[in-house]
Every structure is written in C-alpha cells, then in structure tokens.
Amino acid sequence: EGLKYILSHPELGQTTGLSEISVSKDQVVINRNGDIFQIVSNAEEFNVSLVSISGHTVKSVYGNSEVNIDASGVSKGVYALVIWNNDFRKSVKVIL
C-alpha cells in the first residue's frame, strides 16, 4: 500500500512528467531531461530511489546537494521518485 498511498495523495508532490518540478521550494528541485533526473537539494546528504508501482526499488543513489538518477533501461510505466534523509521525505510520481 505504500506506493499507492504516495500516488493517491497530491500533497506529496505528484507530477506527470513536466521538465522542471518544484517539490518544495526550500528543500528539493527536480529537473528532468529525458530519462535522467537531476535532484538538487539544500540538504547536505540525501538518498533518491526510483520505486515501481509494485513497491520494488528499481534504482537508488546517494549524494550530497546534487545527484543524477538515470532511468534509461527501466521499463515504461508509473514510478515514484522518493527523496529522503533524516530530516525530510518527498515523493514525486513520474511516468517513463
């Protein structure tokens, strides 16, 4: 039910694939160029996971202030891009 919950709550920052997405002005900005997502945050350290509709983590990266996650080679479909650390957790619906 975790991913269904994320996708059914618009306050969690859903999108359908716009080129630039602001999840939270103060914490995270996501830029998309094709299948590559650039995540920029004012957090020093954070994790990013691409999670399938069935709840499986397809890709995961860890970084400082800016990371890229490459979704090329991932099957077409609806996913959640989950960004988190000890202080925050944001989820965005993405369509590949």
ZADRENSE-831792 format. One record per residue (C-alpha): residue in three letters; x negated, y negated, z negated. Coordinates in steps of 0.2 Angstrom, whole numbers, plus 5000, padded with zeros to 4 digits. Layout:
REM ZADRENSE-831792
<firo = ALA, px = X, py = Y, pz = Z>
...
END
This chain:
REM ZADRENSE-831792
<firo = GLU, px = 5000, py = 5000, pz = 5000>
<firo = GLY, px = 4985, py = 4988, pz = 4998>
<firo = LEU, px = 4984, py = 4983, pz = 5016>
<firo = LYS, px = 5002, py = 4982, pz = 5018>
<firo = TYR, px = 5003, py = 4970, pz = 5003>
<firo = ILE, px = 4989, py = 4959, pz = 5011>
<firo = LEU, px = 4998, py = 4959, pz = 5028>
<firo = SER, px = 5015, py = 4955, pz = 5021>
<firo = HIS, px = 5010, py = 4940, pz = 5010>
<firo = PRO, px = 5007, py = 4924, pz = 5021>
<firo = GLU, px = 4999, py = 4915, pz = 5006>
<firo = LEU, px = 4984, py = 4927, pz = 5008>
<firo = GLY, px = 4980, py = 4918, pz = 5024>
<firo = GLN, px = 4986, py = 4928, pz = 5039>
<firo = THR, px = 4982, py = 4924, pz = 5057>
<firo = THR, px = 4984, py = 4932, pz = 5074>
<firo = GLY, px = 4968, py = 4928, pz = 5082>
<firo = LEU, px = 4965, py = 4909, pz = 5083>
<firo = SER, px = 4947, py = 4904, pz = 5087>
<firo = GLU, px = 4945, py = 4895, pz = 5071>
<firo = ILE, px = 4954, py = 4899, pz = 5055>
<firo = SER, px = 4953, py = 4890, pz = 5038>
<firo = VAL, px = 4957, py = 4902, pz = 5024>
<firo = SER, px = 4953, py = 4890, pz = 5010>
<firo = LYS, px = 4945, py = 4873, pz = 5013>
<firo = ASP, px = 4934, py = 4874, pz = 4998>
<firo = GLN, px = 4928, py = 4892, pz = 5000>
<firo = VAL, px = 4928, py = 4901, pz = 5017>
<firo = VAL, px = 4929, py = 4896, pz = 5035>
<firo = ILE, px = 4930, py = 4910, pz = 5049>
<firo = ASN, px = 4925, py = 4907, pz = 5067>
<firo = ARG, px = 4929, py = 4920, pz = 5080>
<firo = ASN, px = 4920, py = 4922, pz = 5096>
<firo = GLY, px = 4927, py = 4937, pz = 5105>
<firo = ASP, px = 4924, py = 4952, pz = 5093>
<firo = ILE, px = 4911, py = 4943, pz = 5082>
<firo = PHE, px = 4917, py = 4934, pz = 5066>
<firo = GLN, px = 4906, py = 4921, pz = 5058>
<firo = ILE, px = 4911, py = 4919, pz = 5040>
<firo = VAL, px = 4904, py = 4903, pz = 5031>
<firo = SER, px = 4907, py = 4900, pz = 5013>
<firo = ASN, px = 4900, py = 4889, pz = 4999>
<firo = ALA, px = 4898, py = 4905, pz = 4989>
<firo = GLU, px = 4880, py = 4910, pz = 4987>
<firo = GLU, px = 4884, py = 4928, pz = 4989>
<firo = PHE, px = 4899, py = 4937, pz = 4996>
<firo = ASN, px = 4905, py = 4953, pz = 5004>
<firo = VAL, px = 4915, py = 4955, pz = 5020>
<firo = SER, px = 4924, py = 4970, pz = 5026>
<firo = LEU, px = 4935, py = 4974, pz = 5041>
<firo = VAL, px = 4949, py = 4986, pz = 5035>
<firo = SER, px = 4960, py = 4996, pz = 5046>
<firo = ILE, px = 4979, py = 4997, pz = 5044>
<firo = SER, px = 4977, py = 5014, pz = 5036>
<firo = GLY, px = 4966, py = 5006, pz = 5022>
<firo = HIS, px = 4949, py = 5013, pz = 5029>
<firo = THR, px = 4934, py = 5001, pz = 5029>
<firo = VAL, px = 4928, py = 5001, pz = 5047>
<firo = LYS, px = 4913, py = 4988, pz = 5045>
<firo = SER, px = 4906, py = 4980, pz = 5030>
<firo = VAL, px = 4892, py = 4967, pz = 5027>
<firo = TYR, px = 4885, py = 4957, pz = 5013>
<firo = GLY, px = 4877, py = 4940, pz = 5014>
<firo = ASN, px = 4873, py = 4923, pz = 5007>
<firo = SER, px = 4883, py = 4907, pz = 5013>
<firo = GLU, px = 4885, py = 4914, pz = 5031>
<firo = VAL, px = 4887, py = 4931, pz = 5039>
<firo = ASN, px = 4892, py = 4939, pz = 5055>
<firo = ILE, px = 4903, py = 4954, pz = 5057>
<firo = ASP, px = 4903, py = 4962, pz = 5074>
<firo = ALA, px = 4919, py = 4971, pz = 5078>
<firo = SER, px = 4914, py = 4977, pz = 5096>
<firo = GLY, px = 4916, py = 4995, pz = 5097>
<firo = VAL, px = 4931, py = 4995, pz = 5085>
<firo = SER, px = 4947, py = 5002, pz = 5091>
<firo = LYS, px = 4960, py = 4989, pz = 5096>
<firo = GLY, px = 4973, py = 4986, pz = 5083>
<firo = VAL, px = 4978, py = 4976, pz = 5067>
<firo = TYR, px = 4965, py = 4974, pz = 5054>
<firo = ALA, px = 4962, py = 4964, pz = 5038>
<firo = LEU, px = 4946, py = 4954, pz = 5036>
<firo = VAL, px = 4943, py = 4954, pz = 5017>
<firo = ILE, px = 4930, py = 4942, pz = 5010>
<firo = TRP, px = 4926, py = 4943, pz = 4992>
<firo = ASN, px = 4914, py = 4941, pz = 4977>
<firo = ASN, px = 4916, py = 4940, pz = 4958>
<firo = ASP, px = 4925, py = 4923, pz = 4959>
<firo = PHE, px = 4937, py = 4925, pz = 4974>
<firo = ARG, px = 4945, py = 4936, pz = 4986>
<firo = LYS, px = 4953, py = 4931, pz = 5003>
<firo = SER, px = 4961, py = 4942, pz = 5016>
<firo = VAL, px = 4965, py = 4937, pz = 5034>
<firo = LYS, px = 4975, py = 4948, pz = 5047>
<firo = VAL, px = 4965, py = 4950, pz = 5063>
<firo = ILE, px = 4971, py = 4958, pz = 5079>
<firo = LEU, px = 4957, py = 4966, pz = 5090>
END
